Amino acid sequence: MVFTDTSAVVAHEVMEDIRASFAQIRQRCDDRDFNATFSCGIAGLENCHDSVTLYKEADRALYQAKRDGRNRVVRV
């Protein structure tokens, strides 16, 4: 996702709300119910001055979220 005119702090708060809400949704496949979760990484332009660096920093944050146990939002 790309948030325009939004700080990384606010983007983190928004994604944390979405993450928590998504985890509460009961998914259904065939005759089974389950919950799904996701992790995401956030980087802000205040720390990155081009799109390549922004992408790499967000990707680094995502992998940190996965290493930290998944189902979380990490901001660099």
Secondary structure, 3 states (H helix, E strand, C coil): CCCCCCCHHHHHHHHHHHHHHHHHCEEEECCEEEECCCCEEECCCCCCCCHHHHHHHHHHHHHHHHHCCCCCEEEC
